[in-house]
Amino acid sequence: MADIARAVLSEHFQERMKDRRLRAAVFVTYEFDPGFFEQEILPVLIDIPLSHAAVIRLVQLEDALRSISGQIAVYYDANGLVTGDAGSAKLDIRRIPVQHRTGIFHAKNVLLLVEAEKGDEEGHRAQTLIVASLSANLTRAGWWENVEVCHIEEIPEGDKTRLKDDLVGFLESLRRKTTADDAPFALREIVAFLKDAESRFQKSLSGQLYTHFYAGREPLADFLEQTAGDLLHGTYLEIVSPYFDDAVECNPLKTFIERFQPKEIRVFLPRSASGEALCRREIYESVGTLGAKWGRLPKDVLRLGRSDDAGERFVHAKIYRFFTQNPKREVWFVGSANLTSAAHQAGGNAETGFLVDLVPSRKPEFWLSTDDRRPTEFQTRKEDEPSAASGGTCLNLRYHWDRSLAEVFWDGSNESPELRLEARGIEIATLPSLPSRTWTGLDSEATKRIADLLVETSLFWVHGGGDPPGLLLVQEEGMSHKPSLLMRLSTADILRYWSLLTAEQRTVFLETRASDVALAGQGADLVTRARIVPEADTLFDRFAGFFHAFGCLERAVRDALEKKREKEVGYRLFGKKYDSLGSLLDRVSSDISSGDDVDRYVIVLCARQLCHEIARAYPDYWSEHAPDINALEERFKNLGSIRQRIVERSPDNMGEFLEWFDRWFLRRAAPVEETGA
C-alpha cells in the first residue's frame, strides 16, 4: 500500500505564511460557517498572540484586521450557510453570497496575497500570491473533522505563470455572479497582481506539465484531454469522491473510461458508520459493469483518534489520480468536483481545481485497496443536501454603519413575493414585493431594528420566499463605525491602551478590563483574571500620560498613512471602537460627573492638536473624509462646555488665559538643533 501524504490543513497554511504577512485574501466556498471562519480559520493567517476567551479573541482579530492594507472577502453559495457553535459573523470581512443558476456554487479556493515581513535593502517587500484549490468548505467539518484534499501553488512577484489567465477569468466571473455595486478591494488587488504577472503560454517544459487551473468553463473530461491527454491515456486511475448521481448509471465514470482507457480503475466507496453504501444500488452495480473496482482508504487515514475503537472520519476529498509505474509518474486533479454529472458538465455546478504533474521518488501504487465486501443496504446522499437543509433565499440585505442605511436586493428574475424579515424571534419588517435585482432602501424604523440586532447577530431569517424560511447573512459595510464588540473603556483606559507597546501587553489589558459577561463564553475558563488595582496618582492620571498616549496614537496614524493602510487610520480616528478617538471624546463627554474638568480640557486639546497635525501633514487624506471630519468637529463643538465651566469658575482672567493657552498649545513647537560649543 502506498504512503499517502497528509497534514493538518491549518498547519499547512501556517507554514506557507511563515515570515510573511497578509495583504488581501479571497476565499471561495460552498458551505460557509461565518462564526467558525472568524474564530478558527482567520487566526491561521494572522500571526498574533490570541486570548483563549472567544470574545477577547474576536476583539484582537478586529484590531489586527485594521492593519491589513487590503480586505478579506468570502464568496459562498447563498444556500450554503451553516450555523455552528461559534455564532454569526462579527468582523470586518466582506461576505458575498452567490446565486448559481444552473446548479450549486461548489468551488473551494483560497487566494492569499502576502508580502515578506522584512524588506530588501531598498525597503521593498516582495509579494507572493498563494493559491489553493481544495475540497474543504469553510466549516468545522471541512477544516477539523473530514478527510479532505488540498493543493497549493505560489506565484512570486515578477514570475511567469501558466495560471494567470485562468485565475483572472475565474475571479472576474465572481464579480459577475454577485450583487455588489463593485468588486471588493481584495478581489481587485489580487486581479491587479495577476495582471502584472507575465503569462506562460506553453503547457509543459522538458516533458513536465505545468500546473493548470480548472475554472469550470468546459466539461472536466474535455479540460483533462486538452491539457494532458497524452499523459493520461492508458494509465492507472483511482477516484476519491463522496457523492454520486441519484441515477442508475455513473455517466462521469463512463466518460472517463471511454476517453482515457485506463489499465485499471478503482473508485472509493463511501460508507456510513453502519456499513451501508452511500450511493444508489444501481450506481454500485454500474461501476462494476464498467470494469472498475470499488475501493477503500487505509484505516489509519480514516481514524478519528489514535485508539483502535475510535470512529472514522467522513471522506470529503475529491481527487482523480492518474499514474504509471514505468516511468514513475502521477497526474492529479485536485479540487471540488465530485463524480456527478453536475460537477463534470459545462453549465452545471461551479467547480474548480488544479491539474498537477508529479514525478514521485517511489513507484506509485494504488491508495485504495479493493473493497469486496458487498453492501446490504444503500443510502443515497446528494452533494446539495446542505443547501436544501439550510433553506436559502434570494434576498440580500446590507447595512452601512457609516451611513445608517439598510438596503435589500431580490436576486431573482421576477419580482419577489411579500417577505417577512426577522432575527432572534423579533420581527424586523414586512417587505412588499421587491423589483428584480435592484437595491431598495428600508425605512428608518426597520433600519434601527437591524442596527440594534446586528450588535448581537448577523444571521436573519426570511419568511415568504419558500418553505422552510431562508437563512440570510447580512452584508455589513463601513465596519469602522460599528460599535465595539466587547466593551466601553474609560477615558483613562483608552489613553493607557494607546500607550501599550506590544500585543502581549494589550492582551493582558483587555482581559483585565473585560466584563464578567464578556468572559463567560468559550475559553473563558483558561483566562486568569487579574485584580484591577486603583491607579490614582500614576503617570496616566495626569498630563504626562495624556501627552504620551496621544504621541503614540499620532505615530501609529502617521505610520499607517505612510504605508497606505488608510483603513487602519479610519478605525483609529473616526470609528466607534472601544479605542477610537471618537470613543475617547464620547467618554470625555459622558464622564462629567467624575474627574477633573482641567484633565478633560487638556485631553480635548490634545485631540484637536492631533487632528490639526494630521490635516496639515496629509491634506489629501483629510479632504477625502469630510463627513467623518465634520462629525469630529461637532464633537469638539459640544465639548466646548468643558472650557466654559472652567472660565465660569474664574471669570476675571481665565478666559483671556485660555485664549493664550489654546493658541500656543495647538501650535507645535519646532525642534531646536543642537549646536557645538
C-alpha positions in Angstrom: 0.0 0.0 0.0 1.4 3.4 -1.0 2.1 6.1 1.6 -0.4 9.0 1.4 1.0 12.4 2.2 -1.1 14.1 4.9 -1.1 17.2 7.0 -3.3 19.3 9.3 -4.9 21.9 7.0 -4.4 24.8 9.3 -0.8 24.0 9.9 -0.3 23.6 6.2 -1.4 27.2 5.6 0.5 28.5 8.6 3.7 27.0 7.2 3.1 28.9 3.9 2.5 32.2 5.9 5.9 31.9 7.7 7.9 35.1 7.5 5.0 36.7 5.5 2.1 39.0 6.3 -1.3 39.2 4.7 -2.2 42.0 2.3 -5.5 40.7 0.9 -7.4 37.4 0.8 -10.3 35.9 -1.2 -12.0 32.7 0.0 -14.4 30.8 -2.2 -16.6 28.1 -0.7 -19.9 26.2 -1.0 -20.7 25.8 2.7 -19.9 28.7 5.0 -19.9 28.8 8.8 -19.2 32.5 9.4 -18.5 32.2 13.2 -16.1 29.3 12.8 -14.3 31.1 10.0 -13.7 34.1 12.1 -12.8 32.3 15.3 -10.7 29.4 13.9 -9.6 29.9 10.3 -8.8 33.6 10.3 -6.2 33.3 13.1 -4.2 30.9 10.9 -3.4 33.9 8.7 -2.7 36.5 11.4 0.3 35.8 13.5 -0.5 37.5 16.8 -0.9 36.0 20.3 -4.6 35.5 21.0 -6.6 35.1 24.2 -8.3 31.8 25.0 -11.5 33.7 25.6 -13.6 33.7 22.4 -14.9 37.3 22.9 -11.4 38.7 23.6 -10.0 36.8 20.7 -12.6 38.4 18.4 -11.6 41.9 19.7 -7.9 41.1 19.0 -8.7 39.9 15.5 -10.9 43.0 14.9 -7.8 45.1 15.9 -5.5 43.1 13.7 -7.7 43.4 10.6 -7.3 47.2 10.7 -3.6 46.9 9.8 -4.2 44.7 6.8 -3.9 47.1 3.8 -6.4 45.2 1.7 -9.5 43.3 2.6 -10.7 39.8 3.3 -13.6 38.6 1.2 -15.6 35.4 1.3 -17.7 34.2 -1.7 -20.2 31.5 -0.7 -23.2 29.7 -2.1 -26.3 31.7 -0.9 -27.9 28.4 0.1 -24.8 27.0 1.9 -24.9 28.9 5.2 -24.0 26.7 8.2 -24.9 27.8 11.8 -22.3 26.3 14.2 -21.5 26.8 17.8 -19.2 29.8 17.1 -22.2 32.0 16.3 -22.6 34.6 13.5 -20.2 36.9 11.7 -18.9 39.9 13.6 -15.6 41.1 11.9 -14.8 43.4 9.1 -14.9 40.8 6.3 -16.8 41.1 3.1 -19.3 38.3 3.0 -20.7 37.9 -0.5 -23.5 35.4 -1.4 -23.6 33.8 -4.9 -26.7 32.6 -6.6 -25.6 30.0 -9.2 -28.5 29.5 -11.6 -27.6 26.1 -13.1 -26.5 24.1 -10.1 -24.6 24.8 -6.9 -21.7 27.2 -6.4 -19.3 24.4 -5.4 -15.9 25.9 -5.9 -13.4 25.9 -3.0 -10.4 28.1 -3.2 -8.1 30.2 -1.1 -6.2 33.1 -2.6 -3.8 35.0 -0.3 -1.8 38.0 -1.4 1.1 38.2 1.0 4.3 40.2 1.4 7.6 39.5 3.1 7.9 40.5 6.7 11.2 42.2 6.0 12.0 44.4 3.1 15.1 44.2 0.9 17.9 46.8 1.0 15.6 49.3 -0.7 12.8 48.6 1.7 10.7 46.7 -0.9 8.7 43.8 0.5 8.3 41.1 -2.2 4.8 40.0 -2.8 3.5 36.4 -3.5 0.1 35.1 -4.4 -0.7 31.8 -2.6 -3.4 29.9 -4.4 -5.1 26.8 -3.0 -7.6 24.5 -4.6 -9.2 22.2 -2.1 -12.2 20.0 -1.2 -12.8 21.6 2.2 -15.6 24.0 2.9 -15.2 26.9 5.4 -16.8 24.9 8.2 -15.7 23.0 11.3 -16.2 19.7 9.4 -14.1 20.9 6.5 -11.1 22.1 8.5 -11.2 19.9 11.6 -13.0 16.7 11.0 -13.3 15.4 7.5 -10.7 13.7 5.2 -10.0 16.5 2.7 -7.5 17.2 0.0 -5.7 20.4 -0.9 -3.0 21.6 -3.3 -1.3 25.0 -3.1 0.6 26.9 -5.8 2.6 30.1 -5.3 3.1 32.9 -7.8 6.0 35.1 -6.8 6.1 38.8 -7.8 7.6 39.2 -11.3 7.5 35.5 -12.2 6.0 33.9 -15.3 3.0 31.7 -14.7 0.7 29.4 -16.6 -2.1 30.1 -14.1 -2.6 33.8 -14.9 -5.3 33.9 -17.5 -7.5 31.1 -16.0 -7.3 32.6 -12.5 -8.1 36.1 -13.7 -11.1 34.8 -15.7 -12.4 32.9 -12.7 -12.0 35.9 -10.4 -13.7 38.2 -12.8 -16.6 35.8 -13.2 -17.1 36.0 -9.4 -17.9 39.7 -9.8 -20.5 39.0 -12.4 -22.2 36.4 -10.2 -22.8 38.8 -7.3 -25.0 41.7 -6.4 -22.2 44.1 -5.2 -22.0 47.5 -6.9 -18.3 46.9 -7.4 -15.8 44.2 -6.8 -14.4 44.1 -3.2 -11.0 45.6 -2.9 -9.5 42.2 -2.0 -10.5 40.8 -5.3 -9.4 43.9 -7.3 -6.0 43.8 -5.6 -5.4 40.1 -6.4 -6.6 40.6 -10.0 -4.2 43.5 -10.4 -1.3 41.4 -9.1 -2.1 38.7 -11.6 -2.4 41.1 -14.5 1.0 42.4 -13.7 2.4 38.9 -13.9 3.8 37.6 -17.3 1.8 34.8 -18.9 3.4 31.5 -19.7 1.6 30.0 -22.7 3.3 26.7 -23.2 1.7 23.7 -21.4 4.9 22.0 -20.3 8.7 22.2 -20.1 11.0 19.3 -21.0 8.1 16.9 -20.8 6.9 18.1 -17.4 3.4 19.6 -17.4 3.0 23.0 -15.7 0.2 23.1 -13.1 -3.1 24.2 -14.7 -6.1 25.8 -13.1 -9.6 24.5 -14.0 -12.2 27.3 -13.9 -15.1 25.1 -15.0 -15.6 26.7 -18.4 -15.7 23.3 -20.1 -16.6 19.7 -19.1 -13.9 18.3 -16.8 -13.0 15.4 -19.2 -12.5 17.9 -22.0 -10.2 20.0 -19.8 -8.1 17.0 -18.9 -8.0 15.8 -22.5 -7.0 19.2 -23.9 -4.4 19.8 -21.2 -2.7 16.5 -20.6 -4.4 13.9 -22.9 -1.2 12.0 -23.9 -0.2 11.7 -20.2 -3.5 10.3 -19.1 -4.3 7.6 -21.7 -3.7 4.0 -20.7 -2.7 4.9 -17.1 -3.9 3.5 -13.8 -6.7 5.7 -12.4 -8.3 6.0 -8.9 -11.0 8.3 -7.9 -12.0 9.5 -4.5 -15.3 11.2 -4.3 -18.0 11.1 -1.6 -21.0 11.8 -3.8 -22.6 10.3 -6.9 -25.6 11.0 -9.0 -29.1 9.9 -7.9 -29.3 7.8 -11.1 -29.0 4.3 -12.5 -25.6 4.8 -14.1 -22.4 6.7 -13.3 -22.1 8.7 -16.5 -19.0 10.7 -15.5 -17.1 7.5 -14.8 -18.3 6.0 -18.1 -17.0 9.2 -19.9 -13.6 8.9 -18.2 -13.2 5.2 -19.1 -14.1 5.9 -22.8 -11.9 8.9 -23.0 -8.7 7.7 -21.2 -8.9 3.9 -21.4 -7.3 3.2 -18.1 -5.4 0.0 -17.4 -7.2 -0.4 -14.1 -9.6 1.9 -12.2 -10.6 2.0 -8.6 -13.4 4.1 -7.1 -13.7 5.0 -3.5 -16.9 3.5 -2.0 -18.3 5.9 0.7 -19.9 4.0 3.6 -21.9 5.1 6.7 -20.7 4.1 10.2 -23.0 1.1 10.0 -21.5 -0.1 6.7 -24.3 0.9 4.2 -23.1 2.2 0.9 -23.8 6.0 0.4 -25.0 5.6 -3.2 -27.8 4.1 -5.1 -27.8 0.3 -5.6 -27.9 0.9 -9.3 -24.8 3.1 -9.2 -23.0 0.4 -7.2 -23.8 -2.2 -9.8 -23.0 0.1 -12.8 -19.4 0.8 -11.5 -18.7 -2.9 -11.6 -20.3 -3.3 -15.1 -18.0 -0.6 -16.4 -15.0 -2.7 -15.3 -14.0 -0.6 -12.3 -13.4 -1.8 -8.8 -14.7 -0.3 -5.6 -12.0 0.6 -3.1 -11.4 1.8 0.5 -8.8 4.0 2.1 -6.5 2.8 4.8 -7.9 2.7 8.3 -5.2 5.0 9.7 -6.3 7.7 7.3 -9.9 7.5 8.4 -9.5 7.0 12.1 -10.7 9.9 14.3 -8.3 9.2 17.1 -5.3 7.0 18.0 -7.3 4.3 19.8 -8.4 1.2 17.9 -12.0 1.8 18.7 -12.0 5.4 17.5 -14.7 6.2 14.9 -14.0 7.1 11.3 -13.8 10.5 9.6 -16.1 11.3 6.7 -14.2 11.3 3.4 -15.0 14.6 1.7 -11.9 14.6 -0.5 -12.2 14.8 -4.3 -9.2 13.6 -6.3 -8.7 12.0 -9.7 -5.3 10.3 -9.6 -3.7 9.0 -12.9 -0.4 7.2 -12.5 2.1 5.0 -14.3 4.8 2.8 -12.7 7.2 2.8 -15.6 8.1 5.6 -16.0 7.2 6.7 -12.4 4.6 9.5 -12.8 1.4 10.8 -11.2 -1.0 13.4 -12.6 -3.6 14.6 -10.1 -6.7 16.6 -10.5 -7.4 18.1 -7.0 -10.4 20.3 -6.3 -14.1 20.5 -5.7 -15.6 18.2 -8.4 -17.5 15.1 -7.2 -18.2 12.2 -9.5 -21.5 13.7 -10.5 -22.9 14.9 -13.8 -23.5 18.4 -12.4 -19.8 18.6 -11.5 -18.5 17.4 -14.8 -20.5 19.2 -17.4 -20.4 22.8 -18.6 -23.5 24.7 -17.3 -23.8 22.6 -14.2 -22.1 23.3 -10.9 -19.4 25.9 -10.5 -16.3 23.8 -9.9 -12.5 24.5 -9.7 -9.3 22.5 -9.3 -5.6 22.1 -10.1 -4.1 19.6 -12.5 -0.7 18.7 -11.1 2.1 16.7 -12.7 4.3 14.8 -10.2 7.4 12.7 -10.5 7.4 10.5 -7.3 10.5 9.1 -5.8 9.0 5.7 -5.4 6.9 3.6 -7.8 3.3 4.7 -7.5 0.7 2.3 -6.2 -3.0 2.5 -5.6 -4.0 4.3 -2.4 -7.3 2.3 -2.4 -7.4 -1.3 -1.6 -10.2 -3.2 -3.3 -13.5 -3.3 -1.3 -15.1 -6.6 -2.0 -17.5 -6.5 0.9 -20.8 -6.1 -0.8 -23.2 -3.7 1.0 -26.5 -5.0 2.0 -28.0 -1.5 2.4 -27.8 1.6 0.3 -28.5 5.2 1.1 -28.4 8.0 -1.5 -26.7 11.2 -0.4 -26.7 14.3 -2.6 -24.0 16.9 -2.8 -26.5 19.7 -2.4 -28.1 18.3 0.8 -26.7 21.2 3.0 -28.3 23.8 0.8 -31.7 22.0 0.9 -31.4 21.8 4.7 -30.4 25.5 5.3 -33.3 26.9 3.4 -31.5 29.6 1.2 -33.0 32.8 0.0 -32.7 35.1 -3.0 -32.9 38.1 -0.7 -29.8 40.1 0.1 -29.6 42.6 3.0 -26.8 45.0 3.6 -26.3 47.6 6.3 -23.9 50.6 6.1 -22.7 51.5 9.6 -21.1 54.8 8.4 -24.4 55.9 6.7 -27.0 54.3 9.0 -28.6 52.9 5.8 -30.2 49.4 5.3 -30.9 48.1 1.8 -32.5 44.9 0.3 -32.0 43.3 -3.1 -34.1 40.5 -4.6 -31.7 38.3 -6.7 -34.4 36.7 -8.7 -35.5 37.0 -12.3 -39.0 38.2 -11.3 -40.4 40.4 -8.6 -40.3 38.9 -5.1 -43.3 37.8 -3.1 -44.2 39.7 0.1 -41.5 38.8 2.6 -41.1 39.0 6.4 -37.7 39.6 7.9 -36.9 38.5 11.5 -33.9 37.7 13.8 -33.8 36.3 17.3 -37.5 35.9 17.2 -38.0 39.6 16.6 -39.9 40.8 13.6 -37.9 43.4 11.8 -40.1 44.4 8.8 -42.6 43.2 6.3 -41.3 43.8 2.8 -43.7 44.4 -0.1 -43.0 42.9 -3.5 -39.4 43.9 -4.4 -38.2 44.6 -8.0 -35.8 42.2 -9.5 -32.1 42.9 -8.9 -32.4 46.5 -7.6 -31.2 47.8 -4.3 -34.1 49.3 -2.3 -33.6 51.3 0.9 -35.6 50.4 4.1 -37.5 52.9 6.3 -35.9 54.4 9.4 -37.8 52.1 11.8 -36.7 48.9 10.1 -33.2 50.3 9.8 -32.9 51.0 13.5 -34.1 47.4 14.3 -31.5 46.0 12.0 -28.7 48.0 13.6 -29.8 47.0 17.1 -29.9 43.3 16.2 -26.6 43.4 14.3 -24.8 44.1 17.6 -25.8 40.5 18.6 -26.2 38.6 15.3 -25.7 38.9 11.6 -27.9 35.8 10.8 -31.5 36.8 9.9 -34.5 34.7 8.7 -36.6 35.4 5.6 -40.2 34.2 5.6 -42.3 34.1 2.4 -39.8 33.2 -0.2 -40.3 29.5 0.2 -40.6 26.7 2.8 -38.7 26.4 5.1 -37.7 30.0 5.9 -34.5 31.2 4.3 -31.3 31.9 6.2 -29.6 35.2 5.4 -26.2 36.6 6.3 -26.3 40.4 6.5 -23.6 42.2 4.5 -22.1 44.9 6.6 -20.3 47.9 5.2 -18.5 50.8 7.0 -17.4 48.5 9.8 -15.2 51.0 11.5 -18.4 52.7 12.6 -19.9 49.6 14.1 -20.0 49.7 18.0 -17.2 47.8 19.7 -17.6 44.1 20.1 -16.6 43.9 23.7 -16.6 46.9 25.9 -16.6 50.6 26.7 -13.3 51.7 28.2 -13.0 54.7 30.5 -11.1 57.7 29.3 -8.0 56.8 31.3 -8.2 53.2 30.0 -8.3 54.3 26.3 -5.3 56.5 26.9 -3.4 53.7 28.6 -4.3 51.3 25.8 -2.9 53.7 23.2 0.4 53.7 25.1 0.9 49.9 25.2 3.8 48.8 23.0 3.3 45.0 22.5 0.5 42.7 21.5 1.0 40.7 24.7 0.5 43.8 26.9 -2.7 44.6 25.0 -4.0 41.1 25.5 -3.5 41.2 29.3 -5.0 44.7 29.4 -8.2 43.6 27.5 -8.6 40.5 29.7 -8.2 42.7 32.8 -10.8 45.3 31.7 -13.3 42.9 30.1 -16.6 42.5 31.9 -17.6 39.2 33.5 -20.2 38.8 30.8 -17.5 39.0 28.1 -15.5 36.4 29.8 -18.4 33.9 30.3 -18.1 32.2 26.9 -15.9 29.6 25.2 -12.3 29.5 26.5 -13.0 31.9 29.4 -12.0 29.3 32.0 -8.5 29.4 30.6 -8.1 33.1 31.3 -6.6 34.3 34.6 -8.4 37.4 35.8 -6.0 39.9 37.2 -7.3 42.1 40.1 -7.8 45.7 39.0 -5.6 47.9 41.2 -6.6 51.6 41.6 -4.3 53.8 39.6 -4.6 57.1 41.4 -1.7 59.5 41.1 0.1 57.4 38.4 1.6 58.8 35.3 -1.5 58.0 33.3 -3.8 60.2 35.5 -2.1 63.5 34.7 -0.7 65.4 31.8 2.4 63.5 31.0 0.3 60.4 30.5 -2.1 62.3 28.2 0.8 63.6 26.0 2.4 60.2 25.8 -0.8 58.4 24.8 -1.6 61.0 22.1 2.0 60.8 20.9 1.7 57.1 20.5 -1.6 57.4 18.6 -0.1 60.1 16.3 2.9 57.9 15.4 0.6 55.0 14.7 -1.6 57.1 12.4 1.4 58.6 10.6 3.0 55.2 10.1 -0.3 53.7 8.7 -0.7 56.6 6.3 2.9 56.3 5.1 2.3 52.6 4.4 -1.0 53.2 2.7 -3.1 51.5 5.4 -5.9 54.1 5.3 -8.4 51.6 6.7 -6.5 51.5 10.0 -6.5 55.3 10.2 -10.3 55.3 9.7 -10.7 52.9 12.6 -8.4 54.9 14.9 -9.6 58.4 14.2 -13.3 58.2 13.0 -14.5 54.8 14.1 -16.7 53.7 17.0 -14.5 51.0 18.5 -13.5 50.9 22.2 -10.1 52.6 21.5 -11.1 55.0 18.7 -10.5 58.7 19.1 -14.3 59.3 18.7 -15.0 56.9 21.5 -12.5 58.7 23.7 -14.3 62.0 23.1 -17.6 60.4 23.8 -16.3 59.1 27.1 -14.9 62.6 28.0 -18.4 64.0 27.4 -20.2 61.3 29.4 -17.8 61.3 32.4 -18.8 64.8 33.5 -19.8 63.5 37.0 -16.3 62.3 37.8 -12.8 63.5 37.4 -11.5 67.0 36.7 -12.5 69.5 34.0 -8.9 70.5 33.5 -8.0 66.9 32.7 -10.9 66.7 30.3 -10.0 70.1 28.7 -6.4 69.1 28.1 -7.5 65.8 26.6 -9.8 67.6 24.1 -6.9 70.0 23.2 -4.6 67.0 22.6 -7.3 65.5 20.3 -7.6 68.8 18.4 -3.9 69.1 18.1 -3.7 65.6 16.7 -6.3 66.3 14.1 -4.6 69.6 13.2 -1.2 67.9 12.6 -2.7 65.0 10.5 -4.7 67.5 8.4 -1.5 69.6 7.9 0.7 66.6 7.0 -1.8 64.7 4.9 -4.2 67.2 3.4 -5.4 64.9 0.6 -6.4 62.2 3.0 -8.1 64.7 5.3 -10.1 66.3 2.5 -11.3 62.9 1.3 -13.1 62.2 4.6 -15.2 65.3 5.0 -18.2 63.6 6.6 -16.0 62.0 9.3 -14.2 65.3 9.9 -17.5 67.1 10.3 -18.6 64.5 12.9 -15.3 65.1 14.8 -15.8 68.9 14.6 -19.3 68.5 16.0 -17.9 66.6 19.0 -15.3 69.3 19.6 -18.1 71.9 19.5 -20.2 70.0 22.0 -17.2 69.6 24.3 -16.8 73.4 24.4 -19.0 73.3 27.5 -15.9 72.0 29.5 -14.0 75.1 28.6 -16.9 77.3 29.5 -17.2 75.7 33.0 -13.5 76.4 33.7 -14.0 80.0 32.7 -17.0 80.4 34.9 -15.1 79.3 37.9 -12.6 82.2 37.4 -14.4 84.8 35.3 -11.9 87.6 35.9 -8.9 86.3 33.9 -9.4 82.6 33.0 -11.0 83.4 29.5 -8.0 85.5 28.5 -5.5 82.9 29.8 -7.2 80.1 27.9 -7.2 82.0 24.7 -3.4 82.4 25.1 -3.1 78.7 26.2 -5.1 77.4 23.3 -3.1 79.3 20.7 0.2 78.0 21.9 -1.0 74.5 22.7 -2.3 73.9 19.2 0.9 75.3 17.6 3.5 72.6 17.8 7.0 73.8 18.7 9.7 73.2 16.1 12.7 71.1 17.3 15.8 73.1 18.1 19.0 71.8 16.5 21.9 71.3 18.9 24.9 73.4 18.2 28.5 72.9 19.2 30.2 74.8 22.0 
